């Protein structure tokens, strides 16, 4: 089944919210909740033996949409049997009804954390979310930390052999990150959603030996088409890199 285009999903959410005020028989109730975003640093060497220390990480977030559909992982990762790291492989995913959304484009400093805004939502059984990254603008990225890109990460990678690479890399995805797991029966309880970006997942597939030669300042980049760039793209689009939880109490 082809996924429902994002604009139609937004219309579906609007229709669902309007039905609450038009005598609909649904038991859902209007509610809001804050959505925050932060990051966790890598805790172990990646698949290629590189230990990564992030020094900066930013995302240009356009929207976060919540759906009732749950994520099924139907494909087994055979690579994990021979010592590789298992990664999430989304199986048959149907978003289902839209339950909430945050439409507040902004640049998020992942190492500092930030509040994406308040979700306009309804009560119900939540199963997943969709995260859309967008090109930043002068209004959303006044300091130009993203350089016009959707994602940026800078840091140092050290190999088990002793080699060290200082790197600065960017990513642009062609479509939204769909099917991020978030399972909760959400009613009117106080709390907020926290999206934690696992930077270890972002970095896990990268062989930093394939980065460019360092520039005059000693910093390497990831050339288009290189293993390093492809590995970073796969990490950023990996749904398991986004751990979504419900936190009791008010957002800080």
MARVEXDREN-331522 format. One line per 3 residues: number of its first residue (from 1); for each residue x, y, z of C-alpha. Coordinates in Angstrom, 3 decimals, decimal comma. Layout:
N
NUM) X Y Z ~ ...;
***
This chain:
252
1) 0,000 0,000 0,000 ~ 1,325 3,430 -0,926 ~ 1,839 5,815 2,031;
4) -0,597 8,688 2,423 ~ 1,020 11,966 1,260 ~ 1,903 14,303 4,110;
7) -0,523 17,098 3,046 ~ -3,412 14,617 3,074 ~ -2,387 13,414 6,517;
10) -2,509 17,009 7,748 ~ -5,990 17,380 6,263 ~ -7,028 14,171 7,986;
13) -5,885 15,546 11,331 ~ -7,726 18,817 10,747 ~ -10,888 16,893 9,880;
16) -10,527 14,772 13,003 ~ -10,201 17,830 15,210 ~ -13,140 19,568 13,561;
19) -15,339 16,513 14,052 ~ -14,976 16,893 17,815 ~ -16,887 20,140 17,663;
22) -19,527 19,001 15,201 ~ -21,454 16,406 17,139 ~ -19,214 13,497 16,071;
25) -19,601 10,238 17,950 ~ -15,887 9,840 18,531 ~ -14,773 9,582 22,147;
28) -11,532 11,463 21,469 ~ -11,014 14,748 23,288 ~ -8,928 17,730 22,350;
31) -5,669 18,175 24,223 ~ -2,193 19,649 23,858 ~ 1,248 18,576 24,999;
34) 4,764 19,909 24,531 ~ 7,278 18,093 22,342 ~ 10,969 18,396 23,208;
37) 14,093 17,161 21,448 ~ 17,514 16,276 22,815 ~ 20,342 13,865 22,023;
40) 22,412 11,075 23,541 ~ 26,100 10,716 22,726 ~ 27,696 7,529 21,352;
43) 28,690 5,128 24,136 ~ 30,807 2,599 22,228 ~ 32,940 2,311 19,072;
46) 30,980 2,077 15,831 ~ 30,972 -0,806 13,337 ~ 34,349 0,275 11,979;
49) 36,069 0,732 15,329 ~ 35,717 4,515 15,569 ~ 34,839 6,183 18,861;
52) 33,024 9,435 18,112 ~ 32,845 12,518 20,318 ~ 30,253 14,986 18,971;
55) 31,076 18,647 19,507 ~ 28,030 20,115 17,739 ~ 24,818 18,682 16,311;
58) 21,857 20,582 14,900 ~ 18,617 19,698 13,100 ~ 16,218 21,862 11,105;
61) 12,854 20,459 12,159 ~ 9,796 21,369 10,108 ~ 7,021 19,336 11,676;
64) 6,253 16,395 13,934 ~ 3,053 14,445 13,260 ~ 1,612 11,679 15,427;
67) -0,389 8,701 14,127 ~ -2,232 5,706 15,528 ~ -0,476 3,161 13,291;
70) 2,137 0,998 14,994 ~ 5,514 0,118 13,506 ~ 6,188 -3,497 12,584;
73) 9,765 -4,737 12,184 ~ 9,372 -7,652 9,807 ~ 12,792 -8,105 8,244;
76) 15,523 -9,942 10,188 ~ 18,965 -8,383 10,089 ~ 21,217 -11,326 9,133;
79) 24,284 -9,095 9,410 ~ 23,872 -9,164 13,183 ~ 24,622 -12,920 13,166;
82) 28,179 -12,371 11,954 ~ 29,090 -9,741 14,486 ~ 27,595 -6,630 12,921;
85) 25,267 -4,226 14,660 ~ 21,546 -4,839 14,106 ~ 19,546 -1,912 12,785;
88) 15,828 -1,315 12,550 ~ 14,139 -2,391 9,329 ~ 10,569 -1,096 9,210;
91) 8,169 -3,624 7,778 ~ 4,581 -3,039 6,634 ~ 3,694 0,360 8,079;
94) 0,331 2,074 7,739 ~ 0,170 5,428 9,585 ~ -3,586 5,252 10,184;
97) -5,448 8,195 11,668 ~ -3,565 11,388 12,484 ~ -3,747 12,253 16,191;
100) -1,556 15,322 16,650 ~ 0,985 17,658 15,125 ~ 3,537 20,353 15,847;
103) 4,034 22,818 12,999 ~ 6,836 25,052 14,154 ~ 9,911 25,115 11,909;
106) 13,068 25,772 13,899 ~ 16,712 24,868 14,332 ~ 17,375 22,597 17,296;
109) 20,733 22,438 19,086 ~ 20,646 18,738 19,928 ~ 23,425 18,863 22,522;
112) 21,608 21,612 24,444 ~ 18,098 20,319 23,781 ~ 15,057 22,365 22,885;
115) 11,276 22,622 22,910 ~ 9,671 22,099 19,495 ~ 6,373 23,597 20,649;
118) 2,933 22,449 21,720 ~ 1,189 19,696 19,780 ~ -2,398 20,298 18,715;
121) -3,774 16,836 19,386 ~ -6,529 14,498 20,538 ~ -6,630 11,676 23,049;
124) -6,264 8,142 21,764 ~ -3,939 5,208 21,178 ~ -0,714 6,537 19,698;
127) 1,548 4,238 17,709 ~ 4,081 6,269 15,737 ~ 5,242 9,647 14,545;
130) 6,664 11,277 11,445 ~ 9,566 13,723 11,650 ~ 10,015 16,143 8,754;
133) 13,303 17,960 8,276 ~ 13,336 21,149 6,197 ~ 15,882 23,513 4,724;
136) 16,571 26,270 7,268 ~ 15,866 29,902 6,568 ~ 17,412 33,119 7,835;
139) 14,533 33,287 10,320 ~ 14,953 29,736 11,665 ~ 18,763 29,648 11,589;
142) 19,916 33,202 12,178 ~ 23,479 32,117 13,009 ~ 23,676 29,860 9,920;
145) 24,981 26,926 11,951 ~ 23,416 24,532 9,425 ~ 24,836 26,233 6,351;
148) 21,546 25,759 4,523 ~ 21,343 22,015 5,295 ~ 18,820 20,009 7,290;
151) 21,290 18,299 9,644 ~ 24,806 19,113 10,800 ~ 27,260 17,299 13,032;
154) 30,831 18,145 13,992 ~ 33,238 16,254 16,196 ~ 36,244 13,968 16,535;
157) 36,495 10,280 15,691 ~ 39,315 8,120 17,097 ~ 40,043 4,644 15,724;
160) 41,217 1,638 17,689 ~ 44,449 1,912 15,672 ~ 45,072 5,379 17,106;
163) 44,083 7,348 14,001 ~ 42,059 10,513 14,635 ~ 39,727 12,402 12,299;
166) 38,222 15,797 13,027 ~ 35,095 16,073 10,915 ~ 32,315 18,450 9,915;
169) 29,407 16,968 7,944 ~ 25,884 17,782 6,761 ~ 22,860 15,825 5,540;
172) 19,727 16,573 3,513 ~ 16,996 13,934 3,288 ~ 14,630 13,709 0,302;
175) 11,618 12,766 2,412 ~ 10,259 12,698 5,955 ~ 11,426 10,139 8,522;
178) 8,303 7,968 8,760 ~ 7,370 5,237 11,170 ~ 9,194 6,316 14,337;
181) 7,880 4,200 17,199 ~ 5,805 5,904 19,912 ~ 3,279 3,658 21,615;
184) 1,073 5,120 24,314 ~ -2,588 5,331 25,220 ~ -2,715 9,059 25,760;
187) -5,605 10,654 27,621 ~ -5,575 13,869 29,670 ~ -2,615 13,114 31,939;
190) 0,010 15,809 32,450 ~ 3,270 15,300 30,617 ~ 5,214 15,873 27,425;
193) 6,848 13,953 24,597 ~ 10,639 13,725 24,467 ~ 12,379 12,823 21,204;
196) 15,918 11,698 21,987 ~ 18,252 11,535 18,982 ~ 20,759 8,689 19,353;
199) 23,923 10,151 17,823 ~ 25,532 6,732 18,121 ~ 23,017 5,488 15,537;
202) 23,866 8,442 13,312 ~ 27,578 7,588 13,488 ~ 27,433 3,798 13,564;
205) 27,780 3,084 9,828 ~ 30,575 5,568 9,091 ~ 34,140 4,591 8,220;
208) 35,877 7,877 8,934 ~ 38,882 6,713 6,917 ~ 36,807 7,546 3,825;
211) 36,382 11,208 4,797 ~ 38,224 13,867 2,785 ~ 41,790 14,885 3,506;
214) 41,864 17,543 6,233 ~ 41,741 21,187 5,215 ~ 44,065 23,926 6,442;
217) 42,356 23,869 9,840 ~ 42,694 20,099 10,150 ~ 38,992 19,338 9,554;
220) 37,700 16,695 7,119 ~ 34,330 16,615 5,357 ~ 32,305 13,805 3,803;
223) 32,421 14,032 -0,020 ~ 29,200 13,326 -1,910 ~ 28,965 9,626 -2,704;
226) 31,645 8,627 -0,210 ~ 31,137 5,782 2,240 ~ 31,247 8,303 5,076;
229) 28,486 10,462 3,582 ~ 26,302 7,486 2,680 ~ 26,775 6,056 6,167;
232) 25,739 9,325 7,790 ~ 22,643 9,624 5,584 ~ 21,592 6,090 6,513;
235) 22,097 6,904 10,182 ~ 20,029 10,093 10,094 ~ 17,155 8,364 8,265;
238) 17,224 5,305 10,581 ~ 13,975 5,407 12,572 ~ 15,632 3,637 15,520;
241) 17,877 6,694 15,967 ~ 14,836 8,531 17,408 ~ 13,716 7,275 20,807;
244) 10,351 8,773 21,737 ~ 9,049 8,666 25,306 ~ 6,289 10,192 27,367;
247) 7,582 12,089 30,405 ~ 5,305 12,817 33,344 ~ 5,070 16,445 34,444;
250) 5,704 19,751 32,701 ~ 8,460 20,220 30,133 ~ 11,485 22,104 31,418;
***
